């Protein structure tokens, strides 16, 4: 299964741009991932569990846009993937 990589744009202030130009070795995407990890820890979301759940949802026929539109928490994602949940039908035609 091909994975879809999602990119995003982050707005930075002029001071941020200047600092990043001074510190050319700074890994901004790494800093972003580190900040996400901190927030996930704060919200008690286990990254490996989230990865498993998202992979399961993608295999079940949901796409990332579906997940964004239909969930806002791990509980929502769990409910979406419950075996009795038939909210999304996927056909391979």
Secondary structure, 3 states (H helix, E strand, C coil): CCCCCCCCCCCCCHHHHHHHHHCCCCCHHHHHHHHHHHHHHHCCCCHHHHHHHHHHHHHCCCCHHHHHHHCCCHHHHHHHHCCCCCCCCCCCC
